[in-house]
Amino acid sequence: MSKWYDKPTKIISMKKDIDYVMCIDENGSSSNLTYVLKQISNEKEISEDDKYFTITGCIFTIEEYMSSKKNIKSLKNKYWENGMFYDNKLKRDKCVCFHSRDIRKRDKCFNDSVINYNEFMVDLSDAMKSIQCKIISISINLYEYLKKGYTHNVYNVAFDFLLERYIYATDNNKKGVIMLEARGKAEDKELLEHISKVINHTGTKKISSKELKSKIDGVYFNPKWNEEYSSTYVGLEITDLFSYPIHKYIKRNTKDKAFLVFEDKIVGYPNYKNKGIKIFPPDKK
């Protein structure tokens, strides 16, 4: 039987001895380096929208994760029959997926013609506030990163920082799994090779491989929906909803309403700079 580090694998159910699950989402593009480098070469500034790459992790105990699944399912059932909607493209019923971009754009099942959008947003904010988890987030300032001569893969660098913060935020002698959203076969394979190397062999600059292996039982790549489109991976949805406002906060240095809803869940709150939220290289703001 293959292990999680042999090839990108999705996790269907948690083992009984697992204590935590950390779900991860990203914003911005880690492959934006060519454009940024060109701007630097031409001595041109770049917009804040192109400058940052962010990955965010939501750490749940298993009890918190199960409770969150129940709460999100209840909210979906309130606005959509059995939490499902008809997908015109797929020509089939599909479980509603809380995707930050679709919600902001009032797209697809979040359109005013389908639901009472304003009422839904109030309920969604309440649901996000009630969810119990710890939030950690890493942003790479691509402009400063390249100007300082760093050449390592940006996603890998951000992920290593996130791993370290996961270790700091969880209890000793307790194990967890990590769930990322599957992107593409090549990208997932490349990332998994790095993760496997760090956890099983090299460790990070601050955390040994031995400690990482003792606290991380596996790293998995899940799609948004199960194969039948009858359910979603709720932790990924929640992280998506938390990650975008954090990315926006990093870019604009302002806290929007969504950010304020969950700000107290960020590790180190209220002094979360360089703890729950880290910018690398260190930001001048």
matplotlib code that plots the C-alpha trace (Angstrom):
import matplotlib.pyplot as plt

x = [0.0, 1.4, 2.3, 1.2, 4.7, 4.8, 2.4, -0.3, -3.2, -6.5, -7.7, -11.3, -11.6, -9.4, -7.7, -8.9, -5.5, -5.4, -5.7, -5.4, -6.1, -4.6, -6.2, -4.3, -5.3, -3.4, -3.8, -1.7, 0.6, 3.8, 4.6, 4.5, 8.3, 9.1, 6.9, 8.2, 11.8, 11.2, 9.8, 12.8, 15.2, 13.3, 13.4, 9.6, 7.4, 4.6, 1.1, 0.3, -1.9, 1.1, 3.5, 2.4, 1.9, 0.0, -0.7, -2.9, -3.4, -6.4, -5.6, -8.6, -8.7, -10.8, -13.6, -13.5, -13.4, -16.5, -18.3, -17.4, -18.7, -22.0, -22.3, -21.5, -23.8, -26.6, -26.0, -26.0, -29.3, -30.9, -30.4, -30.3, -32.5, -30.3, -27.4, -27.4, -27.8, -28.1, -24.9, -25.8, -22.4, -22.2, -26.0, -26.3, -27.0, -23.9, -23.2, -22.8, -19.2, -18.3, -15.7, -14.6, -14.5, -17.9, -19.5, -17.9, -19.0, -22.5, -21.8, -23.6, -25.6, -24.7, -26.7, -29.5, -31.9, -31.1, -30.8, -31.3, -27.7, -27.6, -29.3, -26.9, -23.9, -25.0, -25.4, -22.1, -20.3, -22.0, -20.9, -17.3, -17.2, -18.4, -15.9, -13.1, -9.7, -6.2, -5.1, -1.5, -0.5, 2.7, 3.0, 6.0, 6.7, 7.8, 9.3, 11.6, 12.3, 13.8, 15.5, 17.3, 18.6, 16.5, 16.1, 14.4, 10.9, 8.5, 5.8, 8.3, 9.7, 6.2, 5.3, 8.3, 7.5, 3.9, 5.1, 7.2, 4.2, 2.0, 4.5, 4.5, 0.7, 0.0, 0.5, 3.4, 2.7, -0.3, -0.5, -2.1, -2.6, -2.3, -4.8, -4.1, -6.4, -5.3, -4.1, -2.6, -0.7, 2.7, 2.3, 1.1, 3.9, 6.6, 5.2, 4.9, 8.5, 9.6, 7.3, 8.3, 12.0, 11.5, 9.4, 11.1, 14.8, 16.0, 13.6, 13.4, 15.9, 14.1, 12.4, 14.1, 12.8, 12.3, 9.9, 8.0, 7.5, 6.4, 3.6, 2.6, 1.0, 0.5, 0.0, -2.9, -4.2, -8.0, -10.3, -13.1, -15.8, -15.9, -16.3, -20.1, -20.2, -22.5, -20.2, -17.2, -14.1, -15.3, -11.9, -10.7, -13.8, -13.3, -9.7, -10.5, -12.9, -10.2, -7.3, -8.5, -9.2, -5.7, -4.2, -6.1, -4.9, -1.3, -1.7, -3.6, -2.7, -6.4, -8.8, -12.1, -15.3, -14.5, -11.0, -12.4, -14.8, -12.0, -9.0, -9.1, -8.4, -5.0, -2.2, -0.7, -3.7, -3.7, 0.1, 0.2, 2.8, 5.6, 3.6, 0.2, 0.9, 4.4, 5.7, 9.0, 11.3, 10.2, 7.8, 8.6, 4.9]
y = [0.0, 3.4, 6.0, 9.7, 10.7, 8.4, 10.4, 13.1, 11.4, 12.7, 11.9, 10.6, 10.0, 10.7, 7.9, 7.6, 8.6, 11.9, 15.0, 17.9, 18.8, 21.8, 23.0, 25.3, 27.8, 30.3, 33.7, 35.5, 33.7, 32.0, 31.8, 35.6, 35.9, 36.4, 39.4, 40.9, 40.3, 42.1, 45.1, 45.1, 45.0, 47.9, 49.7, 49.9, 49.5, 46.9, 47.1, 45.7, 43.2, 41.6, 41.9, 39.3, 35.6, 34.3, 30.8, 30.4, 27.5, 26.8, 24.4, 22.4, 19.8, 16.9, 17.9, 21.5, 20.1, 17.9, 20.8, 23.1, 20.6, 20.4, 24.2, 24.8, 22.0, 23.6, 26.9, 25.4, 23.6, 26.9, 28.6, 25.6, 22.5, 19.8, 22.1, 21.4, 23.4, 22.6, 23.1, 24.1, 23.3, 19.8, 19.3, 17.8, 18.7, 19.7, 20.4, 24.1, 25.1, 28.3, 29.8, 33.3, 34.6, 33.3, 34.7, 38.2, 38.2, 36.9, 34.3, 31.0, 29.8, 33.0, 35.2, 37.4, 35.5, 32.3, 33.4, 36.4, 37.5, 40.1, 37.8, 35.0, 37.2, 38.0, 34.3, 33.5, 36.0, 34.6, 31.1, 32.2, 33.9, 30.8, 28.4, 27.3, 27.0, 28.6, 30.6, 31.0, 32.8, 33.5, 36.1, 36.5, 40.0, 38.9, 42.3, 42.4, 38.7, 39.0, 42.4, 40.7, 38.0, 35.0, 32.2, 29.4, 28.3, 30.8, 28.2, 26.0, 28.8, 29.9, 26.3, 25.7, 28.8, 27.5, 24.1, 25.7, 27.7, 24.6, 22.9, 25.9, 26.1, 22.5, 20.4, 18.0, 14.2, 14.9, 14.2, 15.9, 15.7, 18.5, 19.0, 21.2, 21.9, 19.9, 22.2, 20.0, 16.8, 18.4, 21.2, 18.7, 16.3, 19.0, 20.4, 16.9, 16.1, 19.2, 18.5, 14.8, 15.8, 18.4, 16.2, 12.9, 14.0, 17.6, 19.4, 23.2, 25.7, 25.7, 22.3, 18.9, 16.1, 14.0, 16.5, 17.1, 13.3, 12.9, 15.5, 15.2, 11.9, 12.8, 15.6, 15.2, 16.9, 17.1, 18.6, 21.0, 18.2, 14.4, 12.4, 12.4, 16.2, 15.3, 16.9, 19.2, 19.3, 21.9, 22.7, 23.9, 26.1, 27.7, 28.3, 29.9, 32.3, 33.3, 33.4, 36.1, 38.8, 38.1, 38.5, 41.7, 42.9, 42.2, 44.1, 47.1, 47.2, 47.6, 45.3, 44.7, 43.5, 39.8, 40.1, 41.6, 38.6, 36.1, 38.3, 36.9, 33.4, 34.4, 32.9, 35.5, 37.8, 40.7, 40.8, 38.3, 40.0, 37.5, 34.9, 34.1, 36.4, 36.6, 38.6, 37.6, 39.4, 41.5, 44.2, 47.9, 48.8]
z = [0.0, -1.0, 1.6, 1.4, 0.3, -2.7, -4.8, -4.3, -2.5, -1.2, 2.3, 2.6, 6.4, 9.5, 11.4, 15.0, 16.5, 14.6, 16.8, 14.3, 10.7, 9.0, 5.8, 3.5, 0.9, -1.3, -2.8, -5.4, -7.7, -6.8, -10.5, -10.9, -10.5, -14.2, -14.4, -11.1, -12.2, -15.5, -13.6, -11.3, -14.3, -15.8, -12.5, -12.4, -9.4, -9.4, -8.0, -4.5, -6.2, -8.0, -5.1, -2.6, -2.5, 0.6, 2.0, 5.0, 7.3, 9.5, 12.3, 13.7, 16.5, 15.2, 17.4, 16.0, 12.5, 13.0, 14.6, 11.7, 9.2, 11.0, 11.1, 7.5, 6.4, 8.4, 6.8, 3.3, 4.0, 5.1, 1.7, -0.7, -0.7, 0.9, 0.4, -3.4, -6.5, -10.2, -12.2, -15.8, -17.0, -15.5, -16.0, -12.6, -8.9, -7.0, -3.4, -2.7, -2.2, -0.3, -2.6, -1.7, -5.2, -6.2, -3.1, -3.6, -7.3, -6.3, -9.0, -9.7, -6.6, -4.7, -7.2, -5.8, -8.0, -6.1, -2.5, -0.3, -0.6, 2.2, 4.7, 3.7, 4.2, 7.8, 8.5, 6.9, 9.0, 12.1, 11.1, 10.5, 13.8, 15.6, 14.0, 16.4, 14.9, 14.9, 11.9, 10.6, 7.4, 5.5, 2.8, 0.5, -0.9, -4.3, -5.2, -2.1, -2.3, -5.8, -5.1, -2.2, -4.5, -3.1, -5.7, -3.9, -4.9, -3.4, -2.5, -0.8, 1.3, 2.4, 3.1, 5.3, 7.4, 7.7, 8.8, 11.6, 12.8, 12.7, 15.1, 17.4, 17.5, 18.3, 21.4, 21.8, 21.5, 19.3, 15.6, 12.7, 9.0, 6.4, 3.6, 0.6, -2.4, -5.4, -8.2, -11.0, -11.3, -12.0, -9.4, -6.7, -7.5, -7.3, -4.0, -2.5, -3.3, -1.4, 1.6, 1.8, 1.7, 4.5, 6.8, 6.2, 5.8, 6.1, 8.5, 8.3, 9.6, 13.0, 13.2, 12.9, 10.6, 13.8, 15.3, 12.1, 11.6, 15.2, 14.7, 11.1, 10.0, 6.3, 3.7, 1.3, -1.8, -2.0, -4.6, -3.7, -4.1, -3.7, -6.8, -6.8, -6.1, -3.2, -0.5, -0.1, 2.0, 4.5, 5.9, 2.5, 2.1, 5.5, 4.9, 1.5, 3.3, 5.8, 3.4, 1.0, 3.7, 5.1, 1.7, 1.2, 4.6, 3.6, 0.3, 1.6, 5.3, 6.2, 7.9, 6.1, 7.8, 7.0, 8.5, 11.7, 12.1, 12.6, 13.6, 17.2, 15.8, 14.4, 16.5, 18.8, 18.6, 19.2, 18.6, 15.7, 13.6, 12.9, 14.8, 13.2, 10.3, 8.8, 5.8, 4.2, 3.7, 6.7, 5.5, 6.1, 6.8]

ax = plt.figure().add_subplot(projection="3d")
ax.plot(x, y, z, "-o")
ax.set_aspect("equal")
plt.show()
